[in-house]
Amino acid sequence: MKKIFFLILLFVAGTFTSRAQFYKTYLPSSEFSDSLSKIVIDFKSNFNMIQGKEMTPQPEMNTYQSKTTLPAALHCSIFRYHSIIDTSASWQAIFYDGDNYKDAYKVYKDIFNQLKKCKIKIGDQNNFAFIGDFGKPKESVRFTSSSLKLNSIDWIYRNFFAELELTNTYDGWEVQLNLINKNVN
């Protein structure tokens, strides 16, 4: 009787553990979704509410730290370009900076999947998602990107994109996410 009870207990524990792992692989982390939602919502104010202190200025742009970051990001920044034509700012996160292609690819794929799974709630509107195709990288190519558009009906987000890039730098590989206003004709 004890053996049967033990086997049933073991089966039930295994079922709950595997179900938790199943949901974990198909749902984005709540921390990632919540942080991404804050950043996307602040795009309406040109990222002014999450803008932190200014970093070293450059001739073409001013760079600021972002007060809101995404989990696993090495650092997050806001860029304000000196442009008369386009005054929108962009938000960037660096997720990987190293010399291992396989690690960079894994991060690139994981961030893409997180973006696809996120549901962004903007005000009283329904949840919105990023839609786009995965740009499959090759180690022999120096640059790969995946472009995902926010499927919001809000006019402000008509050209809002998440650009995920895997780049071969001179020192190794870098994975970065850019949230930008991209004019597409």
MDAnalysis code that builds the backbone (N, CA, C; Angstrom):
import MDAnalysis as mda
import numpy as np

u = mda.Universe.empty(555, n_residues=185, atom_resindex=np.repeat(np.arange(185), 3), trajectory=True)
u.add_TopologyAttr("name", ["N", "CA", "C"] * 185)
u.add_TopologyAttr("resid", np.arange(1, 186))
u.add_TopologyAttr("resname", ["MET", "LYS", "LYS", "ILE", "PHE", "PHE", "LEU", "ILE", "LEU", "LEU", "PHE", "VAL", "ALA", "GLY", "THR", "PHE", "THR", "SER", "ARG", "ALA", "GLN", "PHE", "TYR", "LYS", "THR", "TYR", "LEU", "PRO", "SER", "SER", "GLU", "PHE", "SER", "ASP", "SER", "LEU", "SER", "LYS", "ILE", "VAL", "ILE", "ASP", "PHE", "LYS", "SER", "ASN", "PHE", "ASN", "MET", "ILE", "GLN", "GLY", "LYS", "GLU", "MET", "THR", "PRO", "GLN", "PRO", "GLU", "MET", "ASN", "THR", "TYR", "GLN", "SER", "LYS", "THR", "THR", "LEU", "PRO", "ALA", "ALA", "LEU", "HIS", "CYS", "SER", "ILE", "PHE", "ARG", "TYR", "HIS", "SER", "ILE", "ILE", "ASP", "THR", "SER", "ALA", "SER", "TRP", "GLN", "ALA", "ILE", "PHE", "TYR", "ASP", "GLY", "ASP", "ASN", "TYR", "LYS", "ASP", "ALA", "TYR", "LYS", "VAL", "TYR", "LYS", "ASP", "ILE", "PHE", "ASN", "GLN", "LEU", "LYS", "LYS", "CYS", "LYS", "ILE", "LYS", "ILE", "GLY", "ASP", "GLN", "ASN", "ASN", "PHE", "ALA", "PHE", "ILE", "GLY", "ASP", "PHE", "GLY", "LYS", "PRO", "LYS", "GLU", "SER", "VAL", "ARG", "PHE", "THR", "SER", "SER", "SER", "LEU", "LYS", "LEU", "ASN", "SER", "ILE", "ASP", "TRP", "ILE", "TYR", "ARG", "ASN", "PHE", "PHE", "ALA", "GLU", "LEU", "GLU", "LEU", "THR", "ASN", "THR", "TYR", "ASP", "GLY", "TRP", "GLU", "VAL", "GLN", "LEU", "ASN", "LEU", "ILE", "ASN", "LYS", "ASN", "VAL", "ASN"])
u.atoms.positions = np.array([
    [0.823, -1.190, 0.000],
    [0.000, 0.000, 0.000],
    [0.868, 1.255, 0.000],
    [1.964, 1.209, 0.776],
    [2.853, 2.371, 0.824],
    [3.513, 2.600, -0.526],
    [3.854, 1.514, -1.232],
    [4.484, 1.653, -2.544],
    [3.519, 2.299, -3.543],
    [2.266, 1.920, -3.511],
    [1.269, 2.484, -4.423],
    [1.072, 3.965, -4.115],
    [0.944, 4.284, -2.819],
    [0.782, 5.674, -2.412],
    [1.987, 6.503, -2.848],
    [3.181, 5.971, -2.675],
    [4.401, 6.658, -3.061],
    [4.447, 6.888, -4.574],
    [4.061, 5.883, -5.353],
    [4.038, 6.018, -6.816],
    [3.016, 7.067, -7.261],
    [1.855, 7.090, -6.634],
    [0.841, 8.084, -6.975],
    [1.345, 9.486, -6.630],
    [1.956, 9.622, -5.465],
    [2.512, 10.910, -5.039],
    [3.601, 11.370, -5.996],
    [4.439, 10.483, -6.415],
    [5.502, 10.784, -7.362],
    [4.919, 11.204, -8.717],
    [3.881, 10.515, -9.175],
    [3.230, 10.850, -10.440],
    [2.589, 12.236, -10.381],
    [1.898, 12.546, -9.300],
    [1.238, 13.850, -9.146],
    [2.282, 14.971, -9.099],
    [3.346, 14.773, -8.364],
    [4.407, 15.788, -8.286],
    [5.038, 16.011, -9.657],
    [5.271, 14.935, -10.384],
    [5.837, 15.055, -11.732],
    [4.909, 15.784, -12.685],
    [3.619, 15.558, -12.557],
    [2.638, 16.215, -13.422],
    [2.622, 17.712, -13.179],
    [2.613, 18.132, -11.908],
    [2.600, 19.563, -11.606],
    [3.890, 20.242, -12.038],
    [5.010, 19.585, -11.856],
    [6.295, 20.160, -12.261],
    [6.369, 20.302, -13.769],
    [5.976, 19.286, -14.509],
    [6.046, 19.363, -15.970],
    [5.059, 20.395, -16.507],
    [3.898, 20.541, -15.892],
    [2.929, 21.540, -16.331],
    [3.485, 22.943, -16.099],
    [4.150, 23.166, -14.983],
    [4.757, 24.468, -14.716],
    [5.819, 24.773, -15.758],
    [6.636, 23.789, -16.114],
    [7.655, 23.979, -17.139],
    [7.013, 24.231, -18.499],
    [5.901, 23.543, -18.776],
    [5.192, 23.736, -20.039],
    [4.730, 25.188, -20.170],
    [4.062, 25.704, -19.134],
    [3.581, 27.083, -19.188],
    [4.742, 28.072, -19.241],
    [5.813, 27.781, -18.547],
    [6.969, 28.670, -18.528],
    [7.562, 28.832, -19.929],
    [7.543, 27.770, -20.742],
    [8.119, 27.869, -22.074],
    [7.212, 28.608, -23.041],
    [5.920, 28.722, -22.752],
    [5.008, 29.378, -23.677],
    [4.531, 30.748, -23.214],
    [4.861, 31.145, -22.022],
    [4.480, 32.463, -21.536],
    [5.732, 33.288, -21.252],
    [5.707, 34.587, -21.569],
    [6.867, 35.413, -21.250],
    [6.929, 35.655, -19.747],
    [8.101, 36.016, -19.262],
    [8.197, 36.320, -17.838],
    [7.386, 37.585, -17.568],
    [6.696, 37.612, -16.449],
    [5.864, 38.775, -16.130],
    [6.728, 40.015, -15.947],
    [7.932, 39.850, -15.426],
    [8.832, 40.993, -15.244],
    [9.220, 41.597, -16.599],
    [9.497, 40.739, -17.580],
    [9.833, 41.211, -18.924],
    [8.637, 41.939, -19.535],
    [7.460, 41.348, -19.455],
    [6.249, 41.962, -20.020],
    [5.925, 43.296, -19.362],
    [5.993, 43.340, -18.035],
    [5.682, 44.576, -17.320],
    [6.662, 45.697, -17.678],
    [7.939, 45.375, -17.705],
    [8.948, 46.387, -18.037],
    [8.806, 46.846, -19.483],
    [8.599, 45.904, -20.390],
    [8.434, 46.264, -21.795],
    [7.193, 47.136, -21.982],
    [6.120, 46.827, -21.281],
    [4.900, 47.644, -21.367],
    [5.167, 49.073, -20.920],
    [5.895, 49.251, -19.826],
    [6.222, 50.603, -19.339],
    [7.010, 51.382, -20.387],
    [7.955, 50.714, -21.020],
    [8.783, 51.372, -22.028],
    [7.936, 51.735, -23.246],
    [7.114, 50.809, -23.707],
    [6.271, 51.048, -24.878],
    [5.281, 52.182, -24.599],
    [4.670, 52.183, -23.441],
    [3.727, 53.243, -23.083],
    [4.430, 54.589, -23.047],
    [5.664, 54.627, -22.550],
    [6.386, 55.898, -22.459],
    [6.861, 56.408, -23.819],
    [6.755, 55.586, -24.848],
    [7.056, 56.070, -26.191],
    [6.158, 57.257, -26.536],
    [4.924, 57.263, -26.000],
    [3.999, 58.371, -26.253],
    [4.584, 59.706, -25.792],
    [5.402, 59.687, -24.749],
    [6.039, 60.926, -24.272],
    [7.482, 61.018, -24.751],
    [7.807, 60.273, -25.804],
    [9.148, 60.271, -26.397],
    [10.200, 59.803, -25.376],
    [9.817, 58.879, -24.522],
    [10.657, 58.268, -23.485],
    [11.112, 59.268, -22.416],
    [10.410, 60.376, -22.249],
    [10.808, 61.383, -21.260],
    [10.620, 60.921, -19.820],
    [9.589, 60.120, -19.548],
    [9.304, 59.709, -18.169],
    [10.322, 58.688, -17.645],
    [10.940, 57.935, -18.531],
    [11.905, 56.925, -18.084],
    [13.343, 57.362, -18.344],
    [13.524, 58.595, -18.768],
    [14.872, 59.093, -19.067],
    [15.615, 59.406, -17.779],
    [16.812, 58.842, -17.655],
    [17.662, 59.081, -16.496],
    [18.722, 60.125, -16.806],
    [19.844, 60.000, -16.115],
    [20.891, 61.018, -16.277],
    [21.595, 60.885, -17.631],
    [22.112, 62.017, -18.093],
    [22.788, 62.046, -19.388],
    [24.146, 61.364, -19.290],
    [24.449, 60.624, -20.324],
    [25.746, 59.966, -20.428],
    [26.624, 60.836, -21.323],
    [27.755, 60.359, -21.722],
    [28.675, 61.137, -22.543],
    [28.000, 61.542, -23.859],
    [27.861, 62.875, -24.109],
    [27.216, 63.303, -25.356],
    [28.110, 63.035, -26.568],
    [27.461, 62.848, -27.696],
    [28.159, 62.636, -28.954],
    [27.684, 63.705, -29.933],
    [28.437, 63.967, -30.992],
    [28.061, 65.048, -31.913],
    [26.666, 64.911, -32.534],
    [26.235, 63.694, -32.861],
    [24.964, 63.500, -33.538],
    [23.789, 63.267, -32.593],
    [24.075, 63.006, -31.307],
    [22.984, 62.644, -30.401],
    [23.380, 62.849, -28.942],
    [22.351, 62.872, -28.106],
    [22.534, 62.852, -26.661],
    [22.080, 61.477, -26.186],
    [22.812, 60.903, -25.247],
    [22.512, 59.569, -24.732],
    [22.188, 59.672, -23.244],
    [21.134, 58.967, -22.838],
    [20.692, 58.978, -21.445],
    [20.518, 57.550, -20.949],
    [20.688, 57.380, -19.655],
    [20.377, 56.090, -19.051],
    [18.864, 55.947, -18.997],
    [18.381, 54.721, -19.111],
    [16.960, 54.457, -18.986],
    [16.661, 54.040, -17.552],
    [15.644, 54.660, -16.961],
    [15.239, 54.289, -15.603],
    [14.540, 52.934, -15.593],
    [13.943, 52.559, -16.716],
    [13.274, 51.270, -16.829],
    [14.138, 50.355, -17.689],
    [14.409, 49.172, -17.171],
    [15.256, 48.217, -17.886],
    [14.502, 46.907, -18.074],
    [15.023, 46.091, -18.946],
    [14.463, 44.757, -19.151],
    [15.334, 43.733, -18.441],
    [14.741, 42.677, -17.902],
    [15.527, 41.638, -17.242],
    [16.585, 41.073, -18.186],
    [17.748, 40.820, -17.662],
    [18.893, 40.244, -18.374],
    [19.612, 41.242, -19.274],
    [19.133, 42.476, -19.358],
    [19.834, 43.480, -20.171],
    [21.085, 43.939, -19.435],
    [22.181, 44.081, -20.176],
    [23.432, 44.555, -19.592],
    [23.347, 46.045, -19.301],
    [22.763, 46.805, -20.217],
    [22.457, 48.211, -19.976],
    [21.414, 48.694, -20.969],
    [20.682, 49.741, -20.556],
    [19.596, 50.283, -21.375],
    [19.784, 51.787, -21.510],
    [19.588, 52.286, -22.717],
    [19.838, 53.692, -23.007],
    [18.723, 54.286, -23.852],
    [18.637, 55.606, -23.805],
    [17.732, 56.371, -24.655],
    [18.596, 57.298, -25.495],
    [18.320, 57.337, -26.790],
    [19.071, 58.180, -27.711],
    [18.162, 59.279, -28.252],
    [18.656, 60.517, -28.189],
    [17.959, 61.664, -28.764],
    [18.871, 62.254, -29.835],
    [18.419, 62.114, -31.073],
    [19.230, 62.544, -32.209],
    [19.009, 64.022, -32.497],
    [20.014, 64.681, -33.015],
    [19.938, 66.093, -33.383],
    [19.412, 66.187, -34.807],
    [18.137, 65.935, -34.976],
    [17.518, 65.920, -36.298],
    [16.318, 66.852, -36.310],
    [16.210, 67.625, -37.350],
    [15.050, 68.500, -37.506],
    [13.881, 67.713, -38.086],
    [14.171, 66.722, -38.905],
    [13.141, 65.949, -39.593],
    [12.431, 64.985, -38.640],
    [13.187, 64.251, -37.833],
    [12.605, 63.257, -36.936],
    [13.089, 63.529, -35.519],
    [12.187, 63.987, -34.669],
    [12.557, 64.331, -33.293],
    [12.273, 63.207, -32.312],
    [11.872, 62.037, -32.819],
    [11.576, 60.929, -31.912],
    [12.877, 60.339, -31.359],
    [12.790, 59.897, -30.124],
    [13.924, 59.249, -29.471],
    [13.834, 57.747, -29.717],
    [14.919, 57.052, -29.429],
    [14.898, 55.591, -29.512],
    [15.405, 55.024, -28.192],
    [14.977, 53.816, -27.897],
    [15.354, 53.130, -26.662],
    [16.136, 51.890, -27.049],
    [17.216, 51.603, -26.328],
    [18.056, 50.459, -26.680],
    [18.485, 49.682, -25.443],
    [18.512, 48.362, -25.591],
    [19.036, 47.468, -24.554],
    [20.079, 46.561, -25.190],
    [21.185, 46.384, -24.490],
    [22.209, 45.432, -24.902],
    [22.024, 44.194, -24.028],
    [21.834, 43.039, -24.675],
    [21.596, 41.792, -23.946],
    [22.798, 40.865, -23.932],
    [23.662, 41.000, -24.895],
    [24.834, 40.127, -24.941],
    [25.973, 40.901, -25.573],
    [27.156, 40.754, -24.991],
    [28.377, 41.341, -25.540],
    [29.509, 40.386, -25.169],
    [29.861, 39.516, -26.110],
    [30.876, 38.512, -25.827],
    [31.393, 37.883, -27.098],
    [32.200, 36.842, -26.937],
    [32.865, 36.260, -28.103],
    [32.315, 34.899, -28.538],
    [31.241, 34.429, -27.906],
    [30.711, 33.108, -28.232],
    [29.450, 33.231, -29.100],
    [29.532, 32.766, -30.340],
    [28.399, 32.860, -31.260],
    [27.192, 32.072, -30.754],
    [27.405, 30.869, -30.245],
    [26.284, 30.046, -29.782],
    [25.535, 30.719, -28.638],
    [26.261, 31.329, -27.713],
    [25.617, 32.061, -26.615],
    [24.850, 33.267, -27.146],
    [25.455, 33.992, -28.079],
    [24.800, 35.165, -28.668],
    [23.523, 34.744, -29.399],
    [23.584, 33.665, -30.155],
    [22.422, 33.165, -30.884],
    [21.298, 32.783, -29.915],
    [21.658, 32.114, -28.831],
    [20.657, 31.702, -27.842],
    [19.964, 32.933, -27.242],
    [20.722, 33.960, -26.896],
    [20.143, 35.189, -26.342],
    [19.239, 35.852, -27.381],
    [19.725, 35.941, -28.610],
    [18.958, 36.544, -29.713],
    [17.610, 35.834, -29.881],
    [17.635, 34.525, -29.898],
    [16.410, 33.734, -30.074],
    [15.488, 33.875, -28.853],
    [16.057, 33.846, -27.643],
    [15.253, 33.977, -26.423],
    [14.553, 35.336, -26.352],
    [15.267, 36.401, -26.675],
    [14.663, 37.739, -26.630],
    [13.574, 37.852, -27.692],
    [13.817, 37.307, -28.887],
    [12.788, 37.311, -29.929],
    [11.525, 36.613, -29.421],
    [11.680, 35.452, -28.820],
    [10.525, 34.710, -28.305],
    [9.807, 35.474, -27.200],
    [10.552, 36.136, -26.334],
    [9.934, 36.955, -25.281],
    [9.106, 38.082, -25.905],
    [9.662, 38.729, -26.929],
    [8.942, 39.818, -27.595],
    [7.644, 39.319, -28.224],
    [7.709, 38.168, -28.879],
    [6.526, 37.619, -29.541],
    [5.435, 37.221, -28.538],
    [5.829, 36.806, -27.348],
    [4.877, 36.325, -26.360],
    [4.252, 37.446, -25.525],
    [4.890, 38.605, -25.487],
    [4.421, 39.700, -24.626],
    [3.099, 40.267, -25.102],
    [2.268, 40.588, -24.160],
    [1.021, 41.297, -24.415],
    [1.156, 42.673, -23.779],
    [1.070, 43.712, -24.607],
    [1.250, 45.085, -24.154],
    [-0.123, 45.712, -23.952],
    [-0.365, 46.207, -22.747],
    [-1.641, 46.870, -22.433],
    [-1.393, 48.367, -22.459],
    [-2.088, 49.059, -23.365],
    [-1.944, 50.508, -23.505],
    [-3.265, 51.146, -23.097],
    [-3.272, 51.759, -21.927],
    [-4.489, 52.407, -21.436],
    [-5.635, 51.432, -21.289],
    [-6.810, 51.832, -21.781],
    [-8.013, 51.008, -21.693],
    [-8.177, 50.075, -22.892],
    [-7.229, 50.123, -23.810],
    [-7.338, 49.307, -25.017],
    [-7.003, 47.851, -24.704],
    [-7.348, 46.982, -25.637],
    [-7.011, 45.570, -25.511],
    [-5.500, 45.385, -25.553],
    [-5.065, 44.195, -25.214],
    [-3.634, 43.900, -25.282],
    [-3.164, 43.876, -26.731],
    [-1.952, 44.363, -26.937],
    [-1.341, 44.354, -28.257],
    [-0.080, 43.516, -28.196],
    [0.382, 43.077, -29.349],
    [1.563, 42.222, -29.410],
    [2.480, 42.706, -30.521],
    [3.719, 42.271, -30.433],
    [4.667, 42.518, -31.513],
    [4.535, 41.369, -32.512],
    [4.455, 41.721, -33.784],
    [4.363, 40.713, -34.826],
    [5.529, 40.881, -35.799],
    [6.071, 39.775, -36.232],
    [7.188, 39.805, -37.169],
    [7.799, 38.427, -37.282],
    [8.714, 38.307, -38.214],
    [9.361, 37.028, -38.477],
    [10.769, 37.003, -37.907],
    [11.182, 35.804, -37.533],
    [12.512, 35.591, -36.971],
    [13.549, 35.617, -38.096],
    [14.517, 36.513, -37.971],
    [15.628, 36.562, -38.919],
    [16.680, 35.566, -38.480],
    [16.735, 34.421, -39.132],
    [17.659, 33.359, -38.716],
    [19.082, 33.747, -39.090],
    [19.952, 33.862, -38.092],
    [21.334, 34.263, -38.370],
    [22.199, 33.104, -38.836],
    [23.297, 33.466, -39.457],
    [24.350, 32.519, -39.819],
    [25.643, 33.070, -39.244],
    [26.450, 32.174, -38.718],
    [27.700, 32.618, -38.089],
    [28.614, 33.313, -39.095],
    [28.497, 32.962, -40.364],
    [29.367, 33.544, -41.381],
    [28.939, 34.953, -41.787],
    [27.722, 35.366, -41.406],
    [27.223, 36.700, -41.751],
    [27.414, 37.611, -40.544],
    [27.860, 38.838, -40.772],
    [28.202, 39.745, -39.674],
    [27.000, 40.373, -38.997],
    [25.825, 40.370, -39.646],
    [24.689, 41.107, -39.095],
    [23.379, 40.408, -39.464],
    [22.509, 40.246, -38.474],
    [21.180, 39.701, -38.692],
    [20.213, 40.487, -37.833],
    [19.005, 40.718, -38.345],
    [18.025, 41.421, -37.523],
    [16.635, 40.818, -37.717],
    [15.823, 41.025, -36.707],
    [14.414, 40.659, -36.744],
    [13.635, 41.921, -36.420],
    [12.684, 42.250, -37.277],
    [11.886, 43.452, -37.102],
    [10.468, 43.058, -36.717],
    [10.004, 43.577, -35.586],
    [8.666, 43.266, -35.096],
    [7.888, 44.572, -34.935],
    [6.699, 44.608, -35.480],
    [5.855, 45.805, -35.416],
    [4.798, 45.609, -34.341],
    [4.550, 46.673, -33.572],
    [3.477, 46.619, -32.585],
    [2.152, 46.738, -33.324],
    [1.244, 45.803, -33.093],
    [-0.021, 45.783, -33.844],
    [-1.106, 46.632, -33.189],
    [-0.730, 47.762, -32.638],
    [-1.674, 48.675, -31.993],
    [-2.460, 49.466, -33.031],
    [-3.703, 49.813, -32.684],
    [-4.504, 50.664, -33.553],
    [-4.289, 52.140, -33.233],
    [-3.550, 52.424, -32.180],
    [-3.252, 53.798, -31.780],
    [-2.356, 54.450, -32.833],
    [-2.737, 55.606, -33.308],
    [-2.027, 56.311, -34.376],
    [-0.560, 56.565, -34.022],
    [-0.271, 56.842, -32.767],
    [1.105, 57.129, -32.338],
    [2.022, 55.929, -32.598],
    [1.489, 54.739, -32.522],
    [2.291, 53.526, -32.689],
    [2.283, 52.979, -34.126],
    [1.840, 53.756, -35.075],
    [1.714, 53.258, -36.458],
    [3.055, 52.845, -37.048],
    [4.162, 53.455, -36.603],
    [5.499, 53.122, -37.106],
    [6.420, 52.661, -35.977],
    [5.845, 52.079, -34.938],
    [6.647, 51.665, -33.782],
    [7.117, 50.229, -33.969],
    [8.423, 50.026, -33.899],
    [9.017, 48.714, -34.145],
    [9.978, 48.330, -33.026],
    [10.112, 47.045, -32.839],
    [11.174, 46.456, -32.024],
    [12.154, 45.825, -33.015],
    [13.352, 46.350, -33.051],
    [14.395, 45.828, -33.944],
    [15.390, 45.058, -33.085],
    [15.452, 43.761, -33.288],
    [16.379, 42.908, -32.554],
    [17.537, 42.574, -33.484],
    [18.761, 42.816, -33.025],
    [19.931, 42.647, -33.881],
    [20.976, 41.735, -33.239],
    [21.558, 40.905, -34.078],
    [22.710, 40.081, -33.709],
    [23.836, 40.537, -34.622],
    [24.868, 41.121, -34.019],
    [25.931, 41.754, -34.791],
    [27.280, 41.167, -34.434],
    [28.094, 40.927, -35.449],
    [29.476, 40.500, -35.252],
    [30.328, 41.755, -35.191],
    [30.819, 42.074, -34.004],
    [31.694, 43.229, -33.826],
    [33.135, 42.753, -33.986],
    [34.054, 43.665, -33.934],
    [35.461, 43.275, -34.041],
    [35.918, 42.459, -32.838],
    [35.243, 42.643, -31.697],
    [35.616, 41.936, -30.472],
    [34.816, 40.665, -30.233],
    [33.757, 40.445, -30.994],
    [32.910, 39.274, -30.770],
    [31.515, 39.501, -31.290],
    [30.518, 39.188, -30.450],
    [29.115, 39.261, -30.845],
    [28.345, 40.154, -29.891],
    [27.323, 40.826, -30.425],
    [26.471, 41.681, -29.608],
    [25.019, 41.458, -30.000],
    [24.148, 41.405, -28.995],
    [22.707, 41.310, -29.217],
    [22.084, 42.553, -28.602],
    [21.355, 43.294, -29.426],
    [20.711, 44.499, -28.930],
    [19.278, 44.599, -29.420],
    [18.470, 45.257, -28.623],
    [17.072, 45.513, -28.943],
    [16.887, 47.016, -29.025],
    [16.310, 47.478, -30.126],
    [16.012, 48.898, -30.308],
    [14.506, 49.057, -30.454],
    [13.926, 49.940, -29.661],
    [12.519, 50.298, -29.790],
    [12.501, 51.661, -30.451],
    [11.964, 51.707, -31.673],
    [12.126, 52.904, -32.496],
    [10.862, 53.249, -33.270],
    [10.830, 54.495, -33.683],
    [9.852, 54.978, -34.641],
    [10.531, 54.869, -36.003],
    [10.014, 54.006, -36.852],
    [10.668, 53.736, -38.127],
    [9.706, 54.086, -39.255],
    [10.076, 55.067, -40.041],
    [9.232, 55.449, -41.171],
    [9.361, 54.410, -42.265],
    [8.240, 53.806, -42.595],
    [8.209, 52.818, -43.663],
    [7.244, 53.313, -44.731],
    [7.680, 53.267, -45.937],
    [6.827, 53.751, -47.042],
    [6.369, 52.609, -47.891],
])
